[in-house]
Every structure is written in structure tokens, then in C-alpha cells.
Amino acid sequence: MSQARDRQIEIIKQRLLRQSTPRLQVSLLLLITGLAGFLTSFLLLHLGVIRMWVRYPVVILISYVVFLLLLRIWLWLR
């Protein structure tokens, strides 16, 4: 059973590498996620939220949602 699973993983890996550049695409997803977090923090700071213990959990939550949304879009396109 483990050999069949390993074979399936290898087939999927080869197909991904042949059809696209997954490392570049995931790097772009992470870059956009980080940018979303930075912009959220910047916006909250300029809206008057100066306490980091309030701002940072909001930034983490929004960044996480952006990452999951981008990941879902990427998988949908694949």
C-alpha cells in the first residue's frame, strides 16, 4: 500500500514540475500573503490602533485568510 501511495505522489510531482513552476508560484503566494499582512498592519496603525497586542492578532488572522484564499485559487487553477 505504501508503494502505491509513493508511486502516486511521484506521478503528481512529475506532472506538476512538467506543467508549471510550483516553487515560483508558491513563493509568489507567500509574498502576497506577507504583503497583505504588512498592509493590514500599516492600515490599522494609521487608523489609530497603536496597541500591538490588538493589531498583531488581527494581522495574523487576515494574513491567514488571504493565504488560504490564494491557496484555494491556486488549487482551483491547477
PDB file of N, CA, C and O in Angstrom:
ATOM      1  N   MET A   1       0.827  -1.189   0.000  1.00  0.00           N
ATOM      2  CA  MET A   1       0.000   0.000   0.000  1.00  0.00           C
ATOM      3  C   MET A   1       0.873   1.255   0.000  1.00  0.00           C
ATOM      4  O   MET A   1       0.541   2.235  -0.668  1.00  0.00           O
ATOM      5  N   SER A   2       1.957   1.239   0.722  1.00  0.00           N
ATOM      6  CA  SER A   2       2.844   2.391   0.781  1.00  0.00           C
ATOM      7  C   SER A   2       3.527   2.625  -0.565  1.00  0.00           C
ATOM      8  O   SER A   2       3.787   3.767  -0.943  1.00  0.00           O
ATOM      9  N   GLN A   3       3.816   1.543  -1.283  1.00  0.00           N
ATOM     10  CA  GLN A   3       4.460   1.678  -2.588  1.00  0.00           C
ATOM     11  C   GLN A   3       3.512   2.332  -3.590  1.00  0.00           C
ATOM     12  O   GLN A   3       3.936   3.148  -4.408  1.00  0.00           O
ATOM     13  N   ALA A   4       2.243   1.977  -3.527  1.00  0.00           N
ATOM     14  CA  ALA A   4       1.257   2.576  -4.433  1.00  0.00           C
ATOM     15  C   ALA A   4       1.109   4.075  -4.146  1.00  0.00           C
ATOM     16  O   ALA A   4       0.995   4.888  -5.063  1.00  0.00           O
ATOM     17  N   ARG A   5       1.112   4.413  -2.884  1.00  0.00           N
ATOM     18  CA  ARG A   5       0.998   5.828  -2.500  1.00  0.00           C
ATOM     19  C   ARG A   5       2.233   6.610  -2.954  1.00  0.00           C
ATOM     20  O   ARG A   5       2.118   7.718  -3.476  1.00  0.00           O
ATOM     21  N   ASP A   6       3.406   6.025  -2.750  1.00  0.00           N
ATOM     22  CA  ASP A   6       4.644   6.675  -3.181  1.00  0.00           C
ATOM     23  C   ASP A   6       4.653   6.861  -4.697  1.00  0.00           C
ATOM     24  O   ASP A   6       5.118   7.887  -5.196  1.00  0.00           O
ATOM     25  N   ARG A   7       4.154   5.895  -5.411  1.00  0.00           N
ATOM     26  CA  ARG A   7       4.079   5.982  -6.883  1.00  0.00           C
ATOM     27  C   ARG A   7       3.138   7.112  -7.308  1.00  0.00           C
ATOM     28  O   ARG A   7       3.459   7.884  -8.211  1.00  0.00           O
ATOM     29  N   GLN A   8       1.990   7.205  -6.662  1.00  0.00           N
ATOM     30  CA  GLN A   8       1.032   8.278  -6.969  1.00  0.00           C
ATOM     31  C   GLN A   8       1.637   9.652  -6.696  1.00  0.00           C
ATOM     32  O   GLN A   8       1.475  10.577  -7.492  1.00  0.00           O
ATOM     33  N   ILE A   9       2.325   9.779  -5.585  1.00  0.00           N
ATOM     34  CA  ILE A   9       2.966  11.056  -5.235  1.00  0.00           C
ATOM     35  C   ILE A   9       4.009  11.419  -6.281  1.00  0.00           C
ATOM     36  O   ILE A   9       4.109  12.580  -6.677  1.00  0.00           O
ATOM     37  N   GLU A  10       4.772  10.459  -6.724  1.00  0.00           N
ATOM     38  CA  GLU A  10       5.804  10.710  -7.732  1.00  0.00           C
ATOM     39  C   GLU A  10       5.186  11.120  -9.073  1.00  0.00           C
ATOM     40  O   GLU A  10       5.716  11.996  -9.757  1.00  0.00           O
ATOM     41  N   ILE A  11       4.082  10.500  -9.447  1.00  0.00           N
ATOM     42  CA  ILE A  11       3.399  10.862 -10.694  1.00  0.00           C
ATOM     43  C   ILE A  11       2.883  12.299 -10.626  1.00  0.00           C
ATOM     44  O   ILE A  11       3.047  13.066 -11.574  1.00  0.00           O
ATOM     45  N   ILE A  12       2.262  12.658  -9.506  1.00  0.00           N
ATOM     46  CA  ILE A  12       1.748  14.019  -9.337  1.00  0.00           C
ATOM     47  C   ILE A  12       2.884  15.029  -9.334  1.00  0.00           C
ATOM     48  O   ILE A  12       2.773  16.101  -9.929  1.00  0.00           O
ATOM     49  N   LYS A  13       3.968  14.685  -8.668  1.00  0.00           N
ATOM     50  CA  LYS A  13       5.133  15.575  -8.618  1.00  0.00           C
ATOM     51  C   LYS A  13       5.692  15.824 -10.018  1.00  0.00           C
ATOM     52  O   LYS A  13       5.971  16.967 -10.380  1.00  0.00           O
ATOM     53  N   GLN A  14       5.855  14.766 -10.798  1.00  0.00           N
ATOM     54  CA  GLN A  14       6.383  14.912 -12.146  1.00  0.00           C
ATOM     55  C   GLN A  14       5.453  15.734 -13.040  1.00  0.00           C
ATOM     56  O   GLN A  14       5.911  16.537 -13.852  1.00  0.00           O
ATOM     57  N   ARG A  15       4.156  15.528 -12.884  1.00  0.00           N
ATOM     58  CA  ARG A  15       3.190  16.289 -13.681  1.00  0.00           C
ATOM     59  C   ARG A  15       3.241  17.767 -13.326  1.00  0.00           C
ATOM     60  O   ARG A  15       3.205  18.621 -14.213  1.00  0.00           O
ATOM     61  N   LEU A  16       3.323  18.075 -12.040  1.00  0.00           N
ATOM     62  CA  LEU A  16       3.413  19.479 -11.618  1.00  0.00           C
ATOM     63  C   LEU A  16       4.681  20.147 -12.145  1.00  0.00           C
ATOM     64  O   LEU A  16       4.638  21.273 -12.639  1.00  0.00           O
ATOM     65  N   LEU A  17       5.793  19.455 -12.037  1.00  0.00           N
ATOM     66  CA  LEU A  17       7.056  20.029 -12.490  1.00  0.00           C
ATOM     67  C   LEU A  17       7.110  20.184 -14.005  1.00  0.00           C
ATOM     68  O   LEU A  17       7.769  21.091 -14.513  1.00  0.00           O
ATOM     69  N   ARG A  18       6.429  19.314 -14.719  1.00  0.00           N
ATOM     70  CA  ARG A  18       6.424  19.389 -16.177  1.00  0.00           C
ATOM     71  C   ARG A  18       5.525  20.516 -16.667  1.00  0.00           C
ATOM     72  O   ARG A  18       5.857  21.175 -17.652  1.00  0.00           O
ATOM     73  N   GLN A  19       4.404  20.751 -16.009  1.00  0.00           N
ATOM     74  CA  GLN A  19       3.411  21.696 -16.490  1.00  0.00           C
ATOM     75  C   GLN A  19       3.612  23.114 -15.975  1.00  0.00           C
ATOM     76  O   GLN A  19       3.105  24.059 -16.580  1.00  0.00           O
ATOM     77  N   SER A  20       4.333  23.285 -14.884  1.00  0.00           N
ATOM     78  CA  SER A  20       4.440  24.628 -14.309  1.00  0.00           C
ATOM     79  C   SER A  20       5.664  24.721 -13.408  1.00  0.00           C
ATOM     80  O   SER A  20       6.485  23.806 -13.341  1.00  0.00           O
ATOM     81  N   THR A  21       5.760  25.848 -12.723  1.00  0.00           N
ATOM     82  CA  THR A  21       6.843  26.077 -11.766  1.00  0.00           C
ATOM     83  C   THR A  21       6.225  26.271 -10.379  1.00  0.00           C
ATOM     84  O   THR A  21       6.013  27.404  -9.949  1.00  0.00           O
ATOM     85  N   PRO A  22       5.938  25.175  -9.682  1.00  0.00           N
ATOM     86  CA  PRO A  22       5.223  25.290  -8.412  1.00  0.00           C
ATOM     87  C   PRO A  22       5.998  26.050  -7.335  1.00  0.00           C
ATOM     88  O   PRO A  22       5.386  26.732  -6.513  1.00  0.00           O
ATOM     89  N   ARG A  23       7.316  25.950  -7.320  1.00  0.00           N
ATOM     90  CA  ARG A  23       8.092  26.671  -6.297  1.00  0.00           C
ATOM     91  C   ARG A  23       7.945  28.185  -6.477  1.00  0.00           C
ATOM     92  O   ARG A  23       7.784  28.924  -5.506  1.00  0.00           O
ATOM     93  N   LEU A  24       8.003  28.624  -7.719  1.00  0.00           N
ATOM     94  CA  LEU A  24       7.835  30.046  -8.008  1.00  0.00           C
ATOM     95  C   LEU A  24       6.426  30.510  -7.649  1.00  0.00           C
ATOM     96  O   LEU A  24       6.250  31.582  -7.070  1.00  0.00           O
ATOM     97  N   GLN A  25       5.438  29.713  -7.988  1.00  0.00           N
ATOM     98  CA  GLN A  25       4.055  30.079  -7.715  1.00  0.00           C
ATOM     99  C   GLN A  25       3.776  30.146  -6.213  1.00  0.00           C
ATOM    100  O   GLN A  25       3.108  31.071  -5.751  1.00  0.00           O
ATOM    101  N   VAL A  26       4.274  29.187  -5.458  1.00  0.00           N
ATOM    102  CA  VAL A  26       4.061  29.198  -4.006  1.00  0.00           C
ATOM    103  C   VAL A  26       4.840  30.339  -3.367  1.00  0.00           C
ATOM    104  O   VAL A  26       4.373  30.943  -2.402  1.00  0.00           O
ATOM    105  N   SER A  27       6.016  30.638  -3.895  1.00  0.00           N
ATOM    106  CA  SER A  27       6.769  31.788  -3.397  1.00  0.00           C
ATOM    107  C   SER A  27       5.993  33.077  -3.618  1.00  0.00           C
ATOM    108  O   SER A  27       5.991  33.963  -2.763  1.00  0.00           O
ATOM    109  N   LEU A  28       5.341  33.179  -4.756  1.00  0.00           N
ATOM    110  CA  LEU A  28       4.512  34.349  -5.033  1.00  0.00           C
ATOM    111  C   LEU A  28       3.319  34.417  -4.077  1.00  0.00           C
ATOM    112  O   LEU A  28       2.952  35.497  -3.615  1.00  0.00           O
ATOM    113  N   LEU A  29       2.713  33.256  -3.781  1.00  0.00           N
ATOM    114  CA  LEU A  29       1.614  33.222  -2.810  1.00  0.00           C
ATOM    115  C   LEU A  29       2.079  33.727  -1.445  1.00  0.00           C
ATOM    116  O   LEU A  29       1.380  34.504  -0.793  1.00  0.00           O
ATOM    117  N   LEU A  30       3.253  33.285  -1.020  1.00  0.00           N
ATOM    118  CA  LEU A  30       3.774  33.708   0.282  1.00  0.00           C
ATOM    119  C   LEU A  30       4.135  35.191   0.287  1.00  0.00           C
ATOM    120  O   LEU A  30       3.945  35.872   1.294  1.00  0.00           O
ATOM    121  N   LEU A  31       4.651  35.690  -0.826  1.00  0.00           N
ATOM    122  CA  LEU A  31       4.967  37.108  -0.933  1.00  0.00           C
ATOM    123  C   LEU A  31       3.697  37.953  -0.820  1.00  0.00           C
ATOM    124  O   LEU A  31       3.676  38.957  -0.108  1.00  0.00           O
ATOM    125  N   ILE A  32       2.654  37.549  -1.515  1.00  0.00           N
ATOM    126  CA  ILE A  32       1.382  38.280  -1.453  1.00  0.00           C
ATOM    127  C   ILE A  32       0.795  38.205  -0.053  1.00  0.00           C
ATOM    128  O   ILE A  32       0.235  39.188   0.433  1.00  0.00           O
ATOM    129  N   THR A  33       0.915  37.054   0.604  1.00  0.00           N
ATOM    130  CA  THR A  33       0.424  36.906   1.975  1.00  0.00           C
ATOM    131  C   THR A  33       1.157  37.847   2.921  1.00  0.00           C
ATOM    132  O   THR A  33       0.532  38.519   3.741  1.00  0.00           O
ATOM    133  N   GLY A  34       2.471  37.895   2.809  1.00  0.00           N
ATOM    134  CA  GLY A  34       3.259  38.806   3.651  1.00  0.00           C
ATOM    135  C   GLY A  34       2.915  40.261   3.382  1.00  0.00           C
ATOM    136  O   GLY A  34       2.827  41.068   4.307  1.00  0.00           O
ATOM    137  N   LEU A  35       2.721  40.591   2.116  1.00  0.00           N
ATOM    138  CA  LEU A  35       2.342  41.956   1.755  1.00  0.00           C
ATOM    139  C   LEU A  35       0.972  42.315   2.328  1.00  0.00           C
ATOM    140  O   LEU A  35       0.765  43.438   2.788  1.00  0.00           O
ATOM    141  N   ALA A  36       0.042  41.368   2.301  1.00  0.00           N
ATOM    142  CA  ALA A  36      -1.278  41.610   2.873  1.00  0.00           C
ATOM    143  C   ALA A  36      -1.175  41.872   4.374  1.00  0.00           C
ATOM    144  O   ALA A  36      -1.855  42.752   4.902  1.00  0.00           O
ATOM    145  N   GLY A  37      -0.330  41.113   5.054  1.00  0.00           N
ATOM    146  CA  GLY A  37      -0.131  41.320   6.489  1.00  0.00           C
ATOM    147  C   GLY A  37       0.489  42.674   6.781  1.00  0.00           C
ATOM    148  O   GLY A  37       0.056  43.384   7.689  1.00  0.00           O
ATOM    149  N   PHE A  38       1.509  43.028   6.004  1.00  0.00           N
ATOM    150  CA  PHE A  38       2.171  44.320   6.199  1.00  0.00           C
ATOM    151  C   PHE A  38       1.196  45.475   5.959  1.00  0.00           C
ATOM    152  O   PHE A  38       1.137  46.418   6.748  1.00  0.00           O
ATOM    153  N   LEU A  39       0.438  45.396   4.872  1.00  0.00           N
ATOM    154  CA  LEU A  39      -0.510  46.471   4.568  1.00  0.00           C
ATOM    155  C   LEU A  39      -1.626  46.563   5.604  1.00  0.00           C
ATOM    156  O   LEU A  39      -2.086  47.656   5.932  1.00  0.00           O
ATOM    157  N   THR A  40      -2.055  45.423   6.115  1.00  0.00           N
ATOM    158  CA  THR A  40      -3.070  45.427   7.168  1.00  0.00           C
ATOM    159  C   THR A  40      -2.530  46.099   8.426  1.00  0.00           C
ATOM    160  O   THR A  40      -3.220  46.913   9.039  1.00  0.00           O
ATOM    161  N   SER A  41      -1.310  45.766   8.809  1.00  0.00           N
ATOM    162  CA  SER A  41      -0.698  46.384   9.984  1.00  0.00           C
ATOM    163  C   SER A  41      -0.542  47.888   9.785  1.00  0.00           C
ATOM    164  O   SER A  41      -0.833  48.675  10.686  1.00  0.00           O
ATOM    165  N   PHE A  42      -0.085  48.278   8.609  1.00  0.00           N
ATOM    166  CA  PHE A  42       0.090  49.693   8.281  1.00  0.00           C
ATOM    167  C   PHE A  42      -1.243  50.435   8.347  1.00  0.00           C
ATOM    168  O   PHE A  42      -1.325  51.526   8.911  1.00  0.00           O
ATOM    169  N   LEU A  43      -2.280  49.842   7.772  1.00  0.00           N
ATOM    170  CA  LEU A  43      -3.605  50.466   7.772  1.00  0.00           C
ATOM    171  C   LEU A  43      -4.152  50.592   9.191  1.00  0.00           C
ATOM    172  O   LEU A  43      -4.679  51.640   9.562  1.00  0.00           O
ATOM    173  N   LEU A  44      -4.029  49.531   9.985  1.00  0.00           N
ATOM    174  CA  LEU A  44      -4.530  49.585  11.359  1.00  0.00           C
ATOM    175  C   LEU A  44      -3.772  50.627  12.189  1.00  0.00           C
ATOM    176  O   LEU A  44      -4.361  51.310  13.026  1.00  0.00           O
ATOM    177  N   LEU A  45      -2.480  50.738  11.951  1.00  0.00           N
ATOM    178  CA  LEU A  45      -1.678  51.723  12.666  1.00  0.00           C
ATOM    179  C   LEU A  45      -2.145  53.139  12.331  1.00  0.00           C
ATOM    180  O   LEU A  45      -2.245  53.993  13.212  1.00  0.00           O
ATOM    181  N   HIS A  46      -2.427  53.377  11.061  1.00  0.00           N
ATOM    182  CA  HIS A  46      -2.887  54.704  10.658  1.00  0.00           C
ATOM    183  C   HIS A  46      -4.346  54.972  11.011  1.00  0.00           C
ATOM    184  O   HIS A  46      -4.798  56.117  10.995  1.00  0.00           O
ATOM    185  N   LEU A  47      -5.079  53.903  11.332  1.00  0.00           N
ATOM    186  CA  LEU A  47      -6.452  54.082  11.812  1.00  0.00           C
ATOM    187  C   LEU A  47      -6.492  54.302  13.318  1.00  0.00           C
ATOM    188  O   LEU A  47      -7.562  54.487  13.899  1.00  0.00           O
ATOM    189  N   GLY A  48      -5.314  54.281  13.948  1.00  0.00           N
ATOM    190  CA  GLY A  48      -5.245  54.588  15.371  1.00  0.00           C
ATOM    191  C   GLY A  48      -5.104  53.392  16.285  1.00  0.00           C
ATOM    192  O   GLY A  48      -5.112  53.551  17.505  1.00  0.00           O
ATOM    193  N   VAL A  49      -4.974  52.205  15.732  1.00  0.00           N
ATOM    194  CA  VAL A  49      -4.782  51.011  16.561  1.00  0.00           C
ATOM    195  C   VAL A  49      -3.285  50.917  16.843  1.00  0.00           C
ATOM    196  O   VAL A  49      -2.532  50.348  16.052  1.00  0.00           O
ATOM    197  N   ILE A  50      -2.856  51.482  17.983  1.00  0.00           N
ATOM    198  CA  ILE A  50      -1.428  51.532  18.269  1.00  0.00           C
ATOM    199  C   ILE A  50      -0.962  50.393  19.169  1.00  0.00           C
ATOM    200  O   ILE A  50       0.237  50.130  19.271  1.00  0.00           O
ATOM    201  N   ARG A  51      -1.891  49.728  19.810  1.00  0.00           N
ATOM    202  CA  ARG A  51      -1.519  48.612  20.688  1.00  0.00           C
ATOM    203  C   ARG A  51      -1.209  47.372  19.853  1.00  0.00           C
ATOM    204  O   ARG A  51      -2.060  46.871  19.117  1.00  0.00           O
ATOM    205  N   MET A  52       0.014  46.893  19.982  1.00  0.00           N
ATOM    206  CA  MET A  52       0.438  45.737  19.190  1.00  0.00           C
ATOM    207  C   MET A  52      -0.322  44.471  19.568  1.00  0.00           C
ATOM    208  O   MET A  52      -0.548  43.620  18.709  1.00  0.00           O
ATOM    209  N   TRP A  53      -0.717  44.325  20.813  1.00  0.00           N
ATOM    210  CA  TRP A  53      -1.417  43.115  21.241  1.00  0.00           C
ATOM    211  C   TRP A  53      -2.807  43.033  20.623  1.00  0.00           C
ATOM    212  O   TRP A  53      -3.419  41.964  20.609  1.00  0.00           O
ATOM    213  N   VAL A  54      -3.310  44.158  20.113  1.00  0.00           N
ATOM    214  CA  VAL A  54      -4.581  44.148  19.391  1.00  0.00           C
ATOM    215  C   VAL A  54      -4.327  43.999  17.890  1.00  0.00           C
ATOM    216  O   VAL A  54      -5.005  43.235  17.203  1.00  0.00           O
ATOM    217  N   ARG A  55      -3.344  44.740  17.401  1.00  0.00           N
ATOM    218  CA  ARG A  55      -3.084  44.794  15.962  1.00  0.00           C
ATOM    219  C   ARG A  55      -2.551  43.473  15.416  1.00  0.00           C
ATOM    220  O   ARG A  55      -3.004  43.020  14.365  1.00  0.00           O
ATOM    221  N   TYR A  56      -1.617  42.856  16.094  1.00  0.00           N
ATOM    222  CA  TYR A  56      -0.972  41.670  15.539  1.00  0.00           C
ATOM    223  C   TYR A  56      -1.895  40.459  15.377  1.00  0.00           C
ATOM    224  O   TYR A  56      -1.806  39.786  14.351  1.00  0.00           O
ATOM    225  N   PRO A  57      -2.769  40.148  16.325  1.00  0.00           N
ATOM    226  CA  PRO A  57      -3.703  39.032  16.066  1.00  0.00           C
ATOM    227  C   PRO A  57      -4.614  39.293  14.862  1.00  0.00           C
ATOM    228  O   PRO A  57      -4.946  38.369  14.119  1.00  0.00           O
ATOM    229  N   VAL A  58      -5.014  40.550  14.673  1.00  0.00           N
ATOM    230  CA  VAL A  58      -5.845  40.890  13.514  1.00  0.00           C
ATOM    231  C   VAL A  58      -5.046  40.681  12.232  1.00  0.00           C
ATOM    232  O   VAL A  58      -5.560  40.136  11.255  1.00  0.00           O
ATOM    233  N   VAL A  59      -3.790  41.117  12.240  1.00  0.00           N
ATOM    234  CA  VAL A  59      -2.920  40.955  11.075  1.00  0.00           C
ATOM    235  C   VAL A  59      -2.708  39.474  10.764  1.00  0.00           C
ATOM    236  O   VAL A  59      -2.762  39.073   9.601  1.00  0.00           O
ATOM    237  N   ILE A  60      -2.472  38.672  11.776  1.00  0.00           N
ATOM    238  CA  ILE A  60      -2.264  37.238  11.572  1.00  0.00           C
ATOM    239  C   ILE A  60      -3.517  36.593  11.008  1.00  0.00           C
ATOM    240  O   ILE A  60      -3.428  35.776  10.091  1.00  0.00           O
ATOM    241  N   LEU A  61      -4.671  36.939  11.532  1.00  0.00           N
ATOM    242  CA  LEU A  61      -5.925  36.385  11.046  1.00  0.00           C
ATOM    243  C   LEU A  61      -6.163  36.755   9.585  1.00  0.00           C
ATOM    244  O   LEU A  61      -6.505  35.892   8.776  1.00  0.00           O
ATOM    245  N   ILE A  62      -5.987  38.013   9.246  1.00  0.00           N
ATOM    246  CA  ILE A  62      -6.214  38.452   7.867  1.00  0.00           C
ATOM    247  C   ILE A  62      -5.199  37.819   6.929  1.00  0.00           C
ATOM    248  O   ILE A  62      -5.555  37.400   5.827  1.00  0.00           O
ATOM    249  N   SER A  63      -3.946  37.743   7.346  1.00  0.00           N
ATOM    250  CA  SER A  63      -2.923  37.105   6.511  1.00  0.00           C
ATOM    251  C   SER A  63      -3.240  35.628   6.282  1.00  0.00           C
ATOM    252  O   SER A  63      -3.064  35.117   5.177  1.00  0.00           O
ATOM    253  N   TYR A  64      -3.697  34.961   7.304  1.00  0.00           N
ATOM    254  CA  TYR A  64      -4.040  33.548   7.187  1.00  0.00           C
ATOM    255  C   TYR A  64      -5.201  33.352   6.220  1.00  0.00           C
ATOM    256  O   TYR A  64      -5.179  32.432   5.402  1.00  0.00           O
ATOM    257  N   VAL A  65      -6.206  34.204   6.308  1.00  0.00           N
ATOM    258  CA  VAL A  65      -7.355  34.123   5.400  1.00  0.00           C
ATOM    259  C   VAL A  65      -6.904  34.390   3.964  1.00  0.00           C
ATOM    260  O   VAL A  65      -7.331  33.696   3.041  1.00  0.00           O
ATOM    261  N   VAL A  66      -6.048  35.388   3.772  1.00  0.00           N
ATOM    262  CA  VAL A  66      -5.530  35.681   2.427  1.00  0.00           C
ATOM    263  C   VAL A  66      -4.758  34.483   1.894  1.00  0.00           C
ATOM    264  O   VAL A  66      -4.923  34.116   0.730  1.00  0.00           O
ATOM    265  N   PHE A  67      -3.917  33.865   2.721  1.00  0.00           N
ATOM    266  CA  PHE A  67      -3.156  32.701   2.288  1.00  0.00           C
ATOM    267  C   PHE A  67      -4.072  31.555   1.878  1.00  0.00           C
ATOM    268  O   PHE A  67      -3.868  30.944   0.829  1.00  0.00           O
ATOM    269  N   LEU A  68      -5.072  31.261   2.692  1.00  0.00           N
ATOM    270  CA  LEU A  68      -5.985  30.166   2.362  1.00  0.00           C
ATOM    271  C   LEU A  68      -6.776  30.467   1.097  1.00  0.00           C
ATOM    272  O   LEU A  68      -7.020  29.568   0.292  1.00  0.00           O
ATOM    273  N   LEU A  69      -7.177  31.712   0.912  1.00  0.00           N
ATOM    274  CA  LEU A  69      -7.900  32.095  -0.296  1.00  0.00           C
ATOM    275  C   LEU A  69      -7.005  31.948  -1.532  1.00  0.00           C
ATOM    276  O   LEU A  69      -7.436  31.410  -2.552  1.00  0.00           O
ATOM    277  N   LEU A  70      -5.777  32.420  -1.442  1.00  0.00           N
ATOM    278  CA  LEU A  70      -4.846  32.289  -2.566  1.00  0.00           C
ATOM    279  C   LEU A  70      -4.534  30.829  -2.860  1.00  0.00           C
ATOM    280  O   LEU A  70      -4.429  30.433  -4.021  1.00  0.00           O
ATOM    281  N   LEU A  71      -4.387  30.030  -1.808  1.00  0.00           N
ATOM    282  CA  LEU A  71      -4.125  28.608  -1.986  1.00  0.00           C
ATOM    283  C   LEU A  71      -5.308  27.918  -2.663  1.00  0.00           C
ATOM    284  O   LEU A  71      -5.120  27.061  -3.526  1.00  0.00           O
ATOM    285  N   ARG A  72      -6.498  28.286  -2.279  1.00  0.00           N
ATOM    286  CA  ARG A  72      -7.706  27.713  -2.896  1.00  0.00           C
ATOM    287  C   ARG A  72      -7.788  28.090  -4.372  1.00  0.00           C
ATOM    288  O   ARG A  72      -8.125  27.255  -5.212  1.00  0.00           O
ATOM    289  N   ILE A  73      -7.480  29.345  -4.687  1.00  0.00           N
ATOM    290  CA  ILE A  73      -7.494  29.789  -6.087  1.00  0.00           C
ATOM    291  C   ILE A  73      -6.433  29.034  -6.886  1.00  0.00           C
ATOM    292  O   ILE A  73      -6.691  28.600  -8.009  1.00  0.00           O
ATOM    293  N   TRP A  74      -5.242  28.878  -6.310  1.00  0.00           N
ATOM    294  CA  TRP A  74      -4.161  28.173  -6.989  1.00  0.00           C
ATOM    295  C   TRP A  74      -4.529  26.721  -7.269  1.00  0.00           C
ATOM    296  O   TRP A  74      -4.273  26.210  -8.359  1.00  0.00           O
ATOM    297  N   LEU A  75      -5.129  26.059  -6.284  1.00  0.00           N
ATOM    298  CA  LEU A  75      -5.538  24.668  -6.482  1.00  0.00           C
ATOM    299  C   LEU A  75      -6.662  24.562  -7.496  1.00  0.00           C
ATOM    300  O   LEU A  75      -6.715  23.602  -8.264  1.00  0.00           O
ATOM    301  N   TRP A  76      -7.554  25.532  -7.507  1.00  0.00           N
ATOM    302  CA  TRP A  76      -8.644  25.538  -8.475  1.00  0.00           C
ATOM    303  C   TRP A  76      -8.108  25.682  -9.900  1.00  0.00           C
ATOM    304  O   TRP A  76      -8.611  25.048 -10.828  1.00  0.00           O
ATOM    305  N   LEU A  77      -7.084  26.520 -10.062  1.00  0.00           N
ATOM    306  CA  LEU A  77      -6.479  26.709 -11.373  1.00  0.00           C
ATOM    307  C   LEU A  77      -5.661  25.491 -11.813  1.00  0.00           C
ATOM    308  O   LEU A  77      -5.503  25.256 -13.011  1.00  0.00           O
ATOM    309  N   ARG A  78      -5.148  24.728 -10.873  1.00  0.00           N
ATOM    310  CA  ARG A  78      -4.355  23.533 -11.193  1.00  0.00           C
ATOM    311  C   ARG A  78      -5.299  22.425 -11.522  1.00  0.00           C
ATOM    312  O   ARG A  78      -4.864  21.314 -11.825  1.00  0.00           O
TER     313      ARG A  78
END
